Amino acid sequence: MSGELGGRWGPILVAALAALVVAGAGAALTTLGPWYAGLRVPAWKPPDWAFGPVWTIIFTLTAIAGVMAWNAAPAGPERSWLLVAFGVNGLLNIAWSGLFFRLQRPDWALIEVVLLWLSVAVLMVAVGRHSGTGALLLVPYLAWVGLAAVLNWSIVRLNGPF
């Protein structure tokens, strides 16, 4: 029974825990204090309240994509590659929040968000090798990070130098 439980639920629990850790770390680094409130932003910026629900959906879809790919991938190097791709992406996701909000360096975050976007693209390829549906579930993540990159660029342009 426990082997079956670990086999069936293990990947789901690991993916859910990883999503919660990345989301929690990013949220802990996100401070919407006076510095952020004082930034000039483009008129098309989504409202602050939208970011939480959008990220919740993205993290949920990402976890589902990870489980789908994990379950379809053969044991060994293929699964290791998935772990590396998800791990790098999670670290880059957290790092952006730290650079932009905690260090108050949108200029550095602008460089980093390019790496984050590329890591999502690599994640789509890694997942897509085992689950086409899983790769499609990552499209909103790629689009949102693309929007974030354009927003980040606009903030640097409107407020720099930092």
N, C-alpha and C positions, 0 to 999 in steps of 0.2 A: 504494500500500500504506500509506504513512504517513498519508495523508488518511483512509483507511478506519479505520486504527488509532485516530487521534485522534477521528474521528467516533463510533466505536463505544465505545471505551474511555475517551475524554476525560471524559465526565460521570461515569463510574464512578470513575475515579481522583480527580477533583476532589471528589466526594462522600465517598470514603473518606478522603482527606487532610483534608478539613474536619472530618469526624467525629473523626479522630485528634487534630487540633489542639484542638478543643473539649474532648474527653475528657482530653487530656494537660494542658491549661491548668487545667481544673477539678481534676484530680488533684493537680497541683503546688500548688494553693492550699488543698488539703484536708490539714489537719494534725490528727491524732488524738492530740494530746499531753495533758498533765495537765489543761489547761483543759477540753477536750472530755470527758475521762474523769470529771471532777468534776461535769458537768452532771447534774441530775435529769432523767430521761426517763420517758415513760409506759411502762407494762408492755407495751403492744402494739407498741412500736417494733421494726421488723425488726432482726435481728442485723446487726452491722457487716459481717460477711463477705458478706451478701446484696447490699449496694449495688453492688459491682463487677460481679458477673454481671448484675444487673438493668440497670445503665447500659450494659453492653456490648450487651445485647439491644436496648435502646432506641436507642442510637446506630446500630446496624446497621439496624434497621427504618427509622430516620429517613433514613439514607443511601439505602436502597432506595427509599423514598417520594420522595425528591428526584430520583433518577435517573428514576423512572417519570414524574413530573410534567414534568421537563425534556424527556424524549424525546417526550412527548405535546403539549407547549406549542409554539405557533408561535414562530419567532424574533422577537425584538423586545421590545416592552414586557412581554409576558406572562412571558417568561423573566427579564427584569430584575426584575419584581415578585417572582418566586420567589427570586432571589438576595437581594433586600432582606429578604424574610420569613425566610429561613434565616439570613442574617447577623445580623439583630437578635436572633433566637432564640438563636443561638450566643453572642453577647455577653452576653445576659441569663443564660444558663446558666452561663457562666464567672463573671459578677459575683456570683451567689448564693454560690458557693463562697468567693469573696474576702471578701464581707461576713460570712458566717457563721463561717467557719473562720479566715481570716487576720486579719480585724479583730476577731473575736470579738464580733460585733454581731448576734445572732439577731433583735433587734428591727428593725434596718434590713433584714435579710434577709427578715423577714416581709413588709415592704412590697414588697420587690423580687420575692418569689416570686409575688405577685399578678400583677405585670407579666409574669413568666416564663410563668405559666399562660395568661394572655391571649395571649401570643405563640405558644404552642403551638396555641391555638384558631384564631388567625389563620393559622398555618401550615397547619392542617387545611383551612381554607377555600381558601387559595391553592393547595394541592396538589389538593384536591378539584375545583377547576375543570377540571383536566386528567386526574386519575386518581382515581376513586372508591376503587380498591383502595389506592392510595398514602395517601389520607386515612385509611382504616381502619387502615393500618399505624401511624399516629400515635396511635391510641387508647390504647395502653399508656403512651406518653409523657405524654399528658394526665392519665391516671389516676395515674401515679407522681408527677407534679408536684403533683397534688391531694393525694395522701397526704403528700408532703413538706411542703406548706403546712400541713396539719393538725398534723403532727409539729412543725414550726417554731413554730406557734402554741402548742402544748402546752409546748414548751421555754421559750418566753418567759414563759408563765403560771407555770410551775413554778420558774423561776430568776430572773426579772426583779426589779428593774430592772437594766439593763446600763449 
